[in-house]
Each structure stands twice: as C-alpha cells, then as structure tokens.
Amino acid sequence: MVIIMEKNNILLSIKDLTVKFSVRGRTLTAIRNVSLDLYENESIAIVGESGSGKSVLTKTFAGMLDANGYISEGSIIFSDAELADTNVAVGNFERKLIASAEKKLNEYSKLELGSGIFRQMLELEAENKRRYELSEDDEKRMSDAIAELNFKRTETYNYRLTVDPRTQKAEYKELGAKIAQLDEEIKELNKEREKNISANKAAAKADTKYLAEFNEKMAALKSEYAKAITGEVSEAAKERNALIAKEIYLSVGRFPLKKRLSLINALTKALRKAMELGVDLDDDNTKNKIFDDIAFRVKYLDETETNLHGKCILNLAKVKYSKDWTKIRGGKIATVFQDPMTSLNPIVTIGKQITSVILKHQECSEIEARKRAIILMKKVGIPNAEKRFDDYPFQYSGGMRQRIVIAIALSCQPKILICDEPTTALDVTIQAQILKLIKDLQREFGYTIVFITHDLGVVANIADRVAVLYAGQIVELGTVEEVFYDSQHPYTWALLSSLPQLAQRNTKLYSISGTPPSLYNKIVGDAFAPRNPYCLKIDTLKEPPMFKVTETHFAKTWLLDPRSPKVERPEIIQDIHEKMMSTYNM
C-alpha cells in the first residue's frame, strides 16, 4: 500500500509490521501487519479507541516498547541522510580483517554450486522428520489447548491470591479445587500429546520400506552434492564477495573491537548459510534481510586509503545496539507525552532539564546550551524565560509544563515529533494554544508530526492525513477531508457518529456497541464484524484487503468490493461538513 505524495519525500516507511507481547504465558498481537509511509513535513493523526494500538505503533519508531514487547515481523526504514552517511577508518589491522572475511566468503561460495541439491536434501529430511511428529494441525490444536489451560490456571491462581482464606474459606477452597482440576487437565493433554508422538515414531520406525528408500535417496543426493561443491568459484562471485566483505566491516565499524569481531564472525556465518541455500546475494533487499538480524547493513559507496564510505540502511525494527538508539531517540525522533509531570523530573530545574538534552545530543558548551534553552523557552511561549530558567516544574502551570516538554522535544531539532495525546490532561482553552504552538513550530523547524488522539476535533485542527486504527490494523487512511467527509469504513462512520457536536436535542449520544476483540486470539475475517451493523457474511469468514478509493484514500472493508450491496453512510454523518466547519474552524 503506497500513498503518492509527490511534493514530499518518504521519511519513515513501515512495511508489514507485527508487534507482539508475551503476557502470562500467552502472546498478544498488538499490531497486525501494518504498512504506512510518513512524509517529510506532514502532519498525520492516528486515531482509534483505547487499546487499538496507537501508542504501541509509534513506540516502535523510537525503540520504546515495554520489555515484554517485540517486533516479530516487518521493517521500519528511516531515511535520514546524516545517520545514513557512514565513514569507517581503516588501517593495516582492519584491512586484514576485511581480507579474512573475503577469503571465508570465497570458500563458502563453493556451496552455492550445490545449493539446489542441498535444498532437496533439506526437504527430504523435513519430510522424514514429519513422520515422527504430530501433523502441523494436530500440534497447533494441542499446543493452543495447553496454552489456554495454562492461562486459565494463571488467572485463577492470581485471583486466589486476592481471596482471604480466613473470611472467604468457601471461595478459597473452590478456587484451589479449580486449580487442581486445571493441573490435571494440562497433565492429561500433555500425556495425550506424548502418546500420539510415540505412536507416530513407532509407525515410522516400522515402515522399513520407506526407511530404505529414504536412505537410498539421501545417499545419492549427498554424493551428488559432494561433487557439485568441488567446482570453481566464478570471478563475478569473487568480486561480489570482495564488496560484501567491505560492507561487513562498514556495518560493524561503530562497535567496540570485541563486539566487532564477534559480529564479523556472525555475519560471515549468516552469509555462509545464505550461500548454502542459494540465496541471491546480488539483490539488495535480500542482503538487507541477512544483515538486519545481526547489524543493519551499510551499503558500500567508495573508499580512500584510510577510510571506507557507505550508506546505512537503517531499519528501526532491527536496531539492537543501545548506542544506535541514543543517536535516533531525541536527536531524530522525539516524543511529547500526555501528562507533562511524568516527563519532567520534579527535583531538577526546568533549565537544567532542557540543557542536559542539548549537551547530550549537540556539541556545545554549557553557556551555549543555556542560550539555546532560553531561545527555545521563548519560542514555546514562556514569559520571562531568563528569570524562569531556574524554576522547578511545580512552579509552572499545566499548560506551561507541556510547553517545556515540547521545548525539550524540539531541543535537538528532530525529524519526527510524536505527540501522544499531549492535550488530554490540559484545560480546553489551553489545548487550542498547545495545538497552535505545535503547528507554528512545525513551520519553523520543518518536522513531521505524528499525532495520537481519540479526539476527532484535534484531528480536524492539526492533521493533513488520518490513519484509523482498529484492533492493531489500519482500517482507513486518507487526507483529513477524505476521512471526515467521504469516509468508507463502518468503524470510521461509528467514530464520527460518536462526535457530541453531531447530537441533536433530546436524543441520546451515539456509542459503538460491543467491545474490541481479544488480541490474544487469532482474528478470523474482519475484526470489526461483531460490532458492525453493516456486516456481510464474508466479513466473518475472510479478512478484507485494503481497497483503493483515490490516490490518497484507502479503506479495509468488503463494502468497497464491486460485488457488495450498496450501503449508505449513517444519516447522522451524511451532511457533517457545515457542522465540522463551524465547530472546528476548518
């Protein structure tokens, strides 16, 4: 899914992103296969109910996921010329490391000559292994059942801890019996699983005809493979390997020596495996994937006698080195959170909190940092900035504290400013001032705004584009006018219908019936189907694709399929243009 915006370059490209959390022995999928491009100098709002995945999605941009969260699939490519430009000094020692890596790659290249045969051997082995195990469907069924029982046991055990055995004896005893019953059920399921595996193993071992055929085929393939990998490596492969060896060193050059040597070893092993499988190492995307699991790839550009120069392919989904995040977080991607008091240290002066960030990310003296901090304080509208520089957070009002948080976020002139519901904790009159401040500063500093909110009034005031999230997926994406006045997804209709400004006298406020689905479970069909008054039968069976409405407008609903019946939007939002214009001064 690509939105075409010719005037701006793509700053952040999210592709097929999936984010999961390990919770009490179960896996919760918070973000499900999200793709989205962010453009330079744009304002994009991410909207949806609580728990839809808004904050989780943006936390992946700055490596701020909780300890039990992880990115299981997908990429987040950050395009920043300064970070991408990589120079690594090389001397005699470094040249020897590069030559050693090149020599290993040339040796491993012989494996490419027999890669087709090797893949046949792997498939034959896998087929044989499957005979000794449960079928894929049976394994999943039993594993899911055991995981579900373990979760129930954990929940019951945790609840039992809250029950007083002296005053709630009957309930305490009942919960103990339930835990014992669950333990017995788990034990029985594990026994059944082991019994089935044992039966499969016995049947496989008894099939002597198959075993003889398997051994004969495997012996023939091994003989053929041994001959294939004795051939000569082509000059083209050697030239490619020389380039890859330099890219290996470019990719690890920023690490300390011990770590650098370890990563060179890991990368050469990963490339050996790729060659063994016959992966196309001339393809950039393929090479990126191989490098990403160890250290993101730096593409070779040129070199001098003492220096290697390359361009980094920065995939934020794969950053593992903490010092890499210190260059990105704050300096390139900054966040303004909901409550300013959770962002500010109550026992450190305001000025000190701003200057400490400037000193960390920029090369300047304390005197220069103080000057820059005072300029920023003035820009965000703090009166008497010089006198208020040494005040503590408690001496500021809520609105002024949020202005200081914005000043801290902008102190290093980031490319992306994530605003996580920054006006929720503020008075309504102050909200408008903060929104205007964020937009005014955007014109001056030229950053991209990612605005997380559930308030569609805020969206109308600040956004160029809107992404509507539901159950960890983008269900609609378009310009603010398209989403407000020509929305296509029933969930977007429901959100718009919930606007209090659209309610008539003596009528009830609209609310969305039901609750969002559990993200512990696999979702079949459209996640919104159980709450959707326009639900079609296919919504319960198959997930809808992302349909293209215009060049900038997309919606994930079967209602846009040409075969679907014609459905009119709810009456309450059919003519909202005038109300929106007057209410939000759009």
C-alpha positions as CSV (number, residue, x, y, z in Angstrom):
1,M,0.0,0.0,0.0
2,V,1.7,3.3,-1.1
3,I,0.3,6.8,-0.8
4,I,1.6,9.0,-3.6
5,M,2.7,12.5,-2.3
6,E,5.0,13.8,-5.0
7,K,5.9,17.0,-3.2
8,N,7.4,15.3,-0.1
9,N,9.9,12.5,0.4
10,I,9.2,9.4,2.4
11,L,10.8,9.9,5.8
12,L,9.7,6.7,7.5
13,S,8.5,3.6,5.7
14,I,6.7,0.9,7.7
15,K,6.1,-2.4,5.9
16,D,4.1,-5.4,7.2
17,L,4.8,-4.6,10.8
18,T,3.7,-7.0,13.5
19,V,4.2,-6.3,17.2
20,K,3.6,-8.9,19.9
21,F,3.7,-9.0,23.7
22,S,4.3,-12.0,26.0
23,V,1.7,-11.8,28.8
24,R,1.4,-14.5,31.4
25,G,2.5,-17.3,29.1
26,R,0.3,-16.1,26.2
27,T,1.0,-14.0,23.1
28,L,-0.9,-10.8,22.4
29,T,-0.6,-9.4,18.9
30,A,-1.0,-5.6,19.4
31,I,-0.1,-4.6,15.8
32,R,-1.1,-6.8,12.9
33,N,0.6,-6.4,9.5
34,V,0.6,-2.6,9.4
35,S,2.1,-0.7,6.4
36,L,2.4,3.1,6.4
37,D,4.6,5.8,4.9
38,L,5.3,9.0,6.7
39,Y,6.4,12.0,4.7
40,E,8.6,15.0,5.4
41,N,6.9,18.0,7.0
42,E,3.4,16.4,7.0
43,S,1.1,16.0,10.0
44,I,-0.6,12.6,10.3
45,A,-3.1,11.7,13.0
46,I,-3.5,8.2,14.3
47,V,-7.0,7.7,15.7
48,G,-9.0,4.9,17.3
49,E,-10.4,3.6,20.6
50,S,-8.2,2.9,23.6
51,G,-6.4,-0.4,23.0
52,S,-6.4,-0.1,19.2
53,G,-2.6,0.0,19.1
54,K,-1.9,3.8,18.5
55,S,0.8,4.2,21.1
56,V,2.3,0.8,20.5
57,L,2.8,1.6,16.9
58,T,4.6,4.8,17.5
59,K,6.7,3.4,20.3
60,T,8.4,1.1,17.7
61,F,9.7,4.2,16.0
62,A,11.9,5.1,19.0
63,G,12.6,1.7,20.5
64,M,10.3,2.3,23.5
65,L,8.3,-0.9,23.6
66,D,7.9,-2.5,27.0
67,A,10.3,-5.2,28.0
68,N,7.8,-8.0,27.1
69,G,7.1,-6.5,23.7
70,Y,8.9,-7.3,20.4
71,I,8.6,-6.8,16.7
72,S,8.0,-10.3,15.2
73,E,7.8,-9.3,11.5
74,G,8.2,-6.3,9.2
75,S,10.5,-3.4,8.8
76,I,10.7,0.4,9.7
77,I,13.1,2.1,7.3
78,F,14.2,5.5,8.5
79,S,15.5,7.8,5.8
80,D,17.9,10.3,7.3
81,A,20.9,11.5,5.2
82,E,23.0,12.3,8.3
83,L,22.6,9.0,10.0
84,A,22.8,7.1,6.8
85,D,26.2,8.5,5.8
86,T,28.8,6.2,7.3
87,N,32.6,6.6,7.4
88,V,34.9,4.0,9.0
89,A,38.6,4.4,9.4
90,V,40.7,1.5,8.2
91,G,44.4,0.7,8.8
92,N,46.5,-2.4,8.3
93,F,44.7,-4.3,11.0
94,E,41.2,-3.5,9.6
95,R,42.4,-4.4,6.1
96,K,43.5,-7.8,7.4
97,L,40.0,-8.4,8.9
98,I,38.3,-7.5,5.6
99,A,40.7,-9.7,3.7
100,S,40.0,-12.6,6.1
101,A,36.2,-12.1,5.7
102,E,36.7,-12.1,1.9
103,K,38.7,-15.3,2.0
104,K,36.0,-17.0,4.0
105,L,33.2,-15.8,1.6
106,N,35.2,-17.2,-1.4
107,E,35.4,-20.6,0.3
108,Y,31.7,-20.5,1.2
109,S,30.8,-19.6,-2.4
110,K,31.6,-23.2,-3.5
111,L,28.5,-24.2,-1.5
112,E,26.4,-22.1,-4.0
113,L,27.3,-24.5,-6.7
114,G,25.4,-27.3,-5.0
115,S,22.6,-25.2,-3.4
116,G,19.8,-26.8,-5.5
117,I,20.8,-30.3,-4.3
118,F,21.2,-29.0,-0.7
119,R,17.6,-27.8,-0.7
120,Q,16.4,-31.2,-2.0
121,M,18.3,-32.8,0.9
122,L,16.6,-30.4,3.4
123,E,13.2,-31.2,2.0
124,L,13.8,-34.9,2.2
125,E,15.0,-34.6,5.8
126,A,12.0,-32.5,6.7
127,E,9.6,-35.0,5.1
128,N,11.2,-37.8,7.1
129,K,11.0,-35.8,10.4
130,R,7.3,-35.0,9.9
131,R,6.6,-38.8,10.0
132,Y,8.0,-38.9,13.6
133,E,6.0,-35.9,14.9
134,L,2.4,-34.8,15.1
135,S,0.9,-33.2,12.0
136,E,1.0,-29.4,11.9
137,D,-2.7,-29.2,12.5
138,D,-2.7,-31.6,15.5
139,E,0.4,-29.9,17.0
140,K,-1.3,-26.5,16.8
141,R,-4.6,-27.8,18.2
142,M,-2.9,-29.4,21.2
143,S,-0.4,-26.5,21.8
144,D,-3.3,-24.0,21.7
145,A,-5.4,-26.1,24.1
146,I,-2.5,-26.5,26.6
147,A,-1.7,-22.7,26.4
148,E,-5.3,-21.8,27.0
149,L,-5.4,-24.1,30.1
150,N,-2.2,-22.6,31.4
151,F,-3.5,-19.1,31.0
152,K,-6.7,-20.1,32.9
153,R,-4.7,-21.6,35.7
154,T,-2.5,-18.5,36.0
155,E,-5.6,-16.2,36.1
156,T,-7.3,-18.5,38.7
157,Y,-4.1,-18.6,40.8
158,N,-3.7,-14.8,40.7
159,Y,-7.3,-14.3,41.7
160,R,-6.9,-16.8,44.6
161,L,-4.1,-14.7,45.9
162,T,-6.6,-11.8,46.4
163,V,-9.0,-14.0,48.4
164,D,-8.7,-14.0,52.2
165,P,-8.7,-17.7,53.4
166,R,-9.9,-16.7,56.8
167,T,-13.0,-14.8,55.8
168,Q,-13.7,-16.4,52.4
169,K,-13.0,-20.0,53.1
170,A,-15.5,-21.5,50.7
171,E,-14.4,-19.4,47.7
172,Y,-10.7,-20.0,48.6
173,K,-11.3,-23.8,48.7
174,E,-13.3,-23.7,45.5
175,L,-10.5,-21.9,43.6
176,G,-8.0,-24.4,45.0
177,A,-10.1,-27.2,43.6
178,K,-10.3,-25.4,40.2
179,I,-6.5,-25.0,40.1
180,A,-6.1,-28.7,40.8
181,Q,-8.6,-29.6,38.1
182,L,-6.8,-27.4,35.6
183,D,-3.5,-29.0,36.6
184,E,-5.0,-32.5,35.9
185,E,-6.4,-31.4,32.5
186,I,-3.0,-30.0,31.5
187,K,-1.3,-33.2,32.6
188,E,-3.7,-35.3,30.6
189,L,-3.3,-33.2,27.5
190,N,0.5,-33.5,27.7
191,K,0.2,-37.2,28.2
192,E,-2.1,-37.5,25.1
193,R,0.4,-35.4,23.1
194,E,3.3,-37.6,24.1
195,K,1.3,-40.8,23.4
196,N,0.4,-39.6,19.9
197,I,4.1,-38.7,19.2
198,S,5.2,-42.1,20.4
199,A,2.6,-43.8,18.2
200,N,3.9,-41.8,15.1
201,K,7.5,-42.7,15.9
202,A,6.7,-46.4,16.3
203,A,4.8,-46.4,13.0
204,A,7.6,-44.6,11.2
205,K,10.3,-47.0,12.5
206,A,8.2,-50.0,11.5
207,D,8.0,-48.7,7.9
208,T,11.2,-50.4,6.7
209,K,10.4,-49.9,3.0
210,Y,10.2,-46.1,3.4
211,L,13.4,-46.0,5.5
212,A,15.3,-48.0,2.8
213,E,14.0,-45.6,0.1
214,F,14.9,-42.6,2.3
215,N,18.4,-43.8,3.0
216,E,19.0,-44.5,-0.7
217,K,17.7,-41.1,-1.9
218,M,19.7,-39.3,0.8
219,A,23.0,-41.2,-0.1
220,A,22.5,-40.4,-3.8
221,L,22.0,-36.7,-3.0
222,K,24.9,-36.4,-0.7
223,S,27.2,-38.0,-3.3
224,E,25.9,-35.6,-6.0
225,Y,26.3,-32.6,-3.6
226,A,29.9,-33.6,-2.7
227,K,30.9,-33.5,-6.4
228,A,29.0,-30.2,-7.1
229,I,30.8,-28.2,-4.4
230,T,34.3,-29.0,-5.7
231,G,33.8,-26.7,-8.7
232,E,35.5,-23.3,-9.3
233,V,34.0,-20.1,-8.0
234,S,33.4,-17.5,-10.8
235,E,35.2,-14.2,-11.0
236,A,31.8,-12.4,-10.7
237,A,31.2,-14.2,-7.3
238,K,34.7,-13.2,-6.1
239,E,34.1,-9.5,-7.0
240,R,30.8,-9.7,-5.2
241,N,32.4,-11.2,-2.1
242,A,35.1,-8.5,-2.0
243,L,32.3,-5.9,-1.9
244,I,30.4,-7.8,0.7
245,A,33.5,-8.1,2.9
246,K,33.8,-4.3,2.9
247,E,30.1,-3.9,3.7
248,I,30.6,-6.3,6.6
249,Y,33.3,-4.0,8.1
250,L,31.3,-0.9,7.3
251,S,28.3,-2.4,9.2
252,V,30.3,-3.2,12.4
253,G,32.8,-0.4,12.4
254,R,31.0,1.6,15.0
255,F,31.2,-1.2,17.6
256,P,34.0,-1.8,20.2
257,L,36.7,-4.2,19.0
258,K,35.5,-7.3,20.9
259,K,31.9,-6.8,19.7
260,R,33.1,-6.0,16.2
261,L,35.0,-9.3,15.9
262,S,32.0,-11.2,17.2
263,L,29.7,-9.6,14.7
264,I,32.1,-10.2,11.7
265,N,32.0,-13.9,12.7
266,A,28.2,-13.9,13.0
267,L,27.7,-12.1,9.6
268,T,30.1,-14.5,7.7
269,K,28.2,-17.5,9.2
270,A,24.9,-16.0,8.2
271,L,26.2,-15.4,4.6
272,R,27.5,-19.0,4.6
273,K,24.0,-20.2,5.3
274,A,22.6,-18.0,2.6
275,M,25.1,-19.3,0.1
276,E,24.3,-22.9,1.1
277,L,20.7,-22.2,0.3
278,G,21.5,-20.4,-2.9
279,V,20.1,-17.1,-1.9
280,D,20.6,-14.2,-4.4
281,L,23.3,-12.1,-2.8
282,D,23.2,-9.6,-5.7
283,D,19.8,-8.4,-4.6
284,D,20.0,-5.5,-2.1
285,N,16.7,-6.4,-0.3
286,T,18.0,-9.9,0.3
287,K,21.3,-8.7,1.7
288,N,19.5,-6.2,3.9
289,K,17.5,-9.1,5.5
290,I,20.6,-11.2,6.1
291,F,22.4,-8.3,7.8
292,D,19.4,-7.0,9.7
293,D,19.3,-9.9,12.2
294,I,22.8,-9.1,13.3
295,A,23.7,-5.5,12.4
296,F,21.9,-3.3,9.9
297,R,23.7,-3.2,6.6
298,V,25.8,-0.3,5.4
299,K,25.9,-0.3,1.6
300,Y,29.5,0.3,0.2
301,L,29.9,3.5,-1.9
302,D,33.6,4.3,-2.1
303,E,36.9,4.4,-0.2
304,T,40.2,6.0,0.3
305,E,43.4,4.5,1.6
306,T,42.4,5.2,5.2
307,N,38.6,5.3,5.0
308,L,35.6,3.2,3.9
309,H,32.5,5.2,3.0
310,G,28.9,3.8,2.8
311,K,25.2,4.5,3.2
312,C,23.4,2.9,6.1
313,I,20.1,1.1,5.5
314,L,18.5,2.0,8.9
315,N,15.8,-0.5,9.8
316,L,14.4,0.6,13.2
317,A,12.7,-2.7,13.6
318,K,16.1,-4.4,13.9
319,V,18.2,-1.9,16.0
320,K,19.9,-3.9,18.7
321,Y,22.8,-1.7,19.8
322,S,21.8,0.7,22.6
323,K,24.2,3.5,21.3
324,D,22.3,3.5,18.0
325,W,19.1,4.4,19.8
326,T,20.8,7.3,21.6
327,K,21.5,8.8,18.1
328,I,17.9,8.3,17.0
329,R,15.8,8.8,20.1
330,G,15.6,12.6,20.9
331,G,18.0,13.6,18.2
332,K,15.9,12.4,15.3
333,I,12.6,11.1,16.7
334,A,11.2,12.9,19.8
335,T,8.0,12.3,21.8
336,V,5.7,14.6,23.7
337,F,3.6,12.5,26.2
338,Q,0.1,13.0,27.6
339,D,1.0,14.2,31.1
340,P,3.9,16.7,31.4
341,M,4.6,15.8,35.0
342,T,5.5,12.2,34.0
343,S,8.1,13.6,31.5
344,L,9.7,16.2,33.8
345,N,11.9,15.5,36.9
346,P,10.3,17.3,39.8
347,I,13.6,17.9,41.6
348,V,15.6,19.3,38.7
349,T,15.2,22.8,37.4
350,I,13.5,23.4,34.1
351,G,16.6,25.0,32.6
352,K,18.8,22.1,33.6
353,Q,16.3,19.6,32.0
354,I,16.5,21.4,28.7
355,T,20.2,22.0,28.7
356,S,21.0,18.4,29.6
357,V,19.3,17.1,26.4
358,I,21.1,19.8,24.3
359,L,24.5,18.8,25.8
360,K,23.9,15.1,25.2
361,H,23.0,15.4,21.6
362,Q,24.8,18.5,20.4
363,E,28.5,19.6,20.6
364,C,28.4,22.8,22.5
365,S,29.4,24.4,25.9
366,E,27.1,24.8,28.9
367,I,26.9,28.6,28.2
368,E,25.8,27.9,24.6
369,A,23.4,25.3,25.8
370,R,21.8,27.8,28.2
371,K,21.4,30.4,25.4
372,R,19.7,27.8,23.2
373,A,17.5,26.7,26.0
374,I,16.3,30.2,26.7
375,I,15.6,30.8,23.0
376,L,13.5,27.6,22.9
377,M,11.6,28.6,26.1
378,K,10.7,31.9,24.4
379,K,9.7,30.1,21.2
380,V,7.2,27.9,23.1
381,G,5.7,31.0,24.8
382,I,7.3,31.0,28.3
383,P,7.2,34.6,29.6
384,N,10.3,36.0,31.3
385,A,12.3,32.9,30.1
386,E,15.6,34.1,31.7
387,K,14.0,34.5,35.1
388,R,12.0,31.3,34.9
389,F,15.0,29.2,33.7
390,D,15.9,28.1,37.3
391,D,12.3,27.4,38.4
392,Y,11.2,23.9,39.2
393,P,8.3,22.1,37.4
394,F,5.8,22.6,40.4
395,Q,6.2,26.4,39.8
396,Y,4.8,26.1,36.3
397,S,1.1,25.6,35.4
398,G,0.0,22.5,33.4
399,G,0.0,24.3,30.1
400,M,3.4,25.8,30.7
401,R,4.8,22.4,31.7
402,Q,3.6,21.0,28.5
403,R,5.3,23.9,26.6
404,I,8.5,22.9,28.3
405,V,8.1,19.3,27.3
406,I,7.7,20.5,23.7
407,A,10.8,22.6,24.1
408,I,12.8,19.6,25.3
409,A,11.5,17.5,22.4
410,L,12.5,20.2,19.9
411,S,15.9,21.0,21.5
412,C,17.7,18.8,19.0
413,Q,15.5,19.7,16.1
414,P,14.2,16.1,15.4
415,K,12.8,15.0,12.0
416,I,9.7,13.4,13.6
417,L,7.7,14.7,16.6
418,I,5.4,12.1,18.1
419,C,2.6,13.7,20.1
420,D,0.9,11.1,22.3
421,E,-2.4,12.8,23.3
422,P,-0.4,15.9,24.5
423,T,-3.6,17.9,25.2
424,T,-5.7,15.3,27.1
425,A,-4.5,16.4,30.6
426,L,-5.0,20.2,29.8
427,D,-7.8,22.6,30.1
428,V,-9.9,23.1,26.9
429,T,-8.7,26.7,26.5
430,I,-5.0,25.6,26.8
431,Q,-5.5,22.7,24.4
432,A,-6.1,25.1,21.5
433,Q,-2.9,27.1,22.4
434,I,-0.8,23.9,22.5
435,L,-2.1,22.7,19.2
436,K,-1.4,26.1,17.6
437,L,2.1,26.1,19.1
438,I,2.9,22.6,17.7
439,K,1.7,23.7,14.2
440,D,3.5,27.0,14.3
441,L,6.8,25.4,15.4
442,Q,6.4,22.8,12.6
443,R,6.5,25.6,10.0
444,E,9.7,26.9,11.6
445,F,11.6,23.7,12.3
446,G,10.1,21.5,9.5
447,Y,9.5,18.4,11.4
448,T,6.9,15.7,10.7
449,I,4.1,15.4,13.3
450,V,2.6,12.0,14.3
451,F,-0.4,12.9,16.4
452,I,-2.0,10.2,18.5
453,T,-5.5,11.0,19.7
454,H,-9.1,9.8,20.1
455,D,-10.4,13.4,19.8
456,L,-11.5,13.9,16.2
457,G,-11.7,17.7,16.9
458,V,-8.0,17.7,17.4
459,V,-7.6,15.7,14.1
460,A,-9.6,18.4,12.2
461,N,-7.3,21.1,13.5
462,I,-3.9,19.6,13.1
463,A,-3.8,16.8,10.5
464,D,-3.0,16.6,6.8
465,R,-3.7,12.8,6.8
466,V,-5.5,10.4,9.1
467,A,-4.9,6.7,9.8
468,V,-7.8,5.0,11.6
469,L,-6.6,2.0,13.7
470,Y,-8.8,-0.8,14.9
471,A,-7.6,-4.0,16.7
472,G,-4.0,-3.3,15.6
473,Q,-4.7,-2.7,11.9
474,I,-5.1,0.4,9.8
475,V,-8.7,0.2,8.5
476,E,-8.8,3.6,6.8
477,L,-6.2,6.0,5.6
478,G,-6.6,9.3,3.7
479,T,-6.4,13.1,3.9
480,V,-8.3,14.7,6.7
481,E,-11.1,15.9,4.2
482,E,-11.5,12.4,2.8
483,V,-11.8,10.7,6.2
484,F,-14.2,13.3,7.6
485,Y,-16.4,13.9,4.6
486,D,-16.0,10.8,2.5
487,S,-15.1,8.0,4.9
488,Q,-15.7,4.5,3.7
489,H,-15.1,2.1,6.6
490,P,-18.0,1.4,9.1
491,Y,-15.7,1.9,12.0
492,T,-14.8,5.4,10.9
493,W,-18.5,6.1,10.5
494,A,-19.0,4.9,14.0
495,L,-16.2,7.2,15.4
496,L,-17.6,10.2,13.5
497,S,-21.2,9.4,14.7
498,S,-19.9,9.5,18.3
499,L,-19.0,13.2,18.0
500,P,-21.0,15.1,20.6
501,Q,-21.2,18.0,18.2
502,L,-23.4,16.0,15.9
503,A,-26.0,15.1,18.6
504,Q,-29.5,16.6,18.4
505,R,-31.5,18.0,21.3
506,N,-33.4,15.4,23.3
507,T,-31.6,12.4,21.7
508,K,-29.1,10.0,23.1
509,L,-25.4,10.3,22.2
510,Y,-24.3,7.6,19.8
511,S,-22.0,5.0,21.2
512,I,-20.4,2.0,19.4
513,S,-21.9,-1.2,20.7
514,G,-19.9,-4.2,21.9
515,T,-16.2,-4.3,22.7
516,P,-13.0,-4.7,20.6
517,P,-11.9,-8.3,20.0
518,S,-9.3,-10.1,22.2
519,L,-5.9,-9.7,20.6
520,Y,-4.8,-13.0,22.3
521,N,-6.8,-14.9,19.8
522,K,-6.4,-15.3,16.0
523,I,-8.9,-13.0,14.4
524,V,-10.9,-14.6,11.5
525,G,-12.4,-12.2,8.9
526,D,-12.9,-8.5,9.6
527,A,-12.0,-7.7,13.3
528,F,-14.9,-5.1,13.4
529,A,-17.5,-7.6,12.1
530,P,-19.1,-8.4,15.5
531,R,-19.8,-4.7,16.1
532,N,-20.6,-3.7,12.5
533,P,-24.3,-3.0,11.8
534,Y,-23.4,-3.4,8.1
535,C,-21.7,-6.7,8.5
536,L,-21.7,-9.0,5.5
537,K,-21.3,-12.8,5.6
538,I,-17.8,-12.6,4.1
539,D,-16.8,-10.3,7.0
540,T,-17.0,-13.2,9.3
541,L,-15.0,-15.5,7.0
542,K,-12.3,-13.6,5.3
543,E,-10.2,-10.6,6.1
544,P,-10.8,-7.7,3.6
545,P,-8.0,-6.3,1.5
546,M,-7.1,-2.6,1.5
547,F,-9.3,-1.1,-1.3
548,K,-8.1,2.0,-3.1
549,V,-10.7,4.8,-3.1
550,T,-8.4,7.6,-4.6
551,E,-4.7,8.1,-4.9
552,T,-4.5,9.1,-1.3
553,H,-7.5,7.3,0.2
554,F,-7.7,3.6,1.2
555,A,-10.2,1.6,3.3
556,K,-10.1,-2.0,4.5
557,T,-13.7,-3.1,4.1
558,W,-15.7,-5.5,1.9
559,L,-18.3,-2.8,1.3
560,L,-15.9,-1.4,-1.3
561,D,-15.9,-4.7,-3.3
562,P,-17.9,-4.2,-6.5
563,R,-19.9,-7.3,-5.7
564,S,-21.1,-5.9,-2.3
565,P,-24.6,-4.3,-1.9
566,K,-24.8,-0.5,-1.9
567,V,-24.8,0.9,1.6
568,E,-25.4,4.5,2.6
569,R,-23.5,6.1,5.4
570,P,-25.4,6.7,8.7
571,E,-27.7,9.7,8.4
572,I,-26.0,11.5,11.3
573,I,-22.8,11.9,9.3
574,Q,-24.2,12.3,5.8
575,D,-24.1,16.1,6.0
576,I,-21.5,16.9,8.6
577,H,-19.5,19.4,6.5
578,E,-21.1,22.6,7.8
579,K,-21.1,21.4,11.4
580,M,-17.4,20.5,11.2
581,M,-16.5,23.8,9.6
582,S,-18.3,25.8,12.2
583,T,-17.3,23.7,15.2
584,Y,-13.6,23.2,14.4
585,N,-12.9,26.3,12.2
586,M,-11.7,24.0,9.4
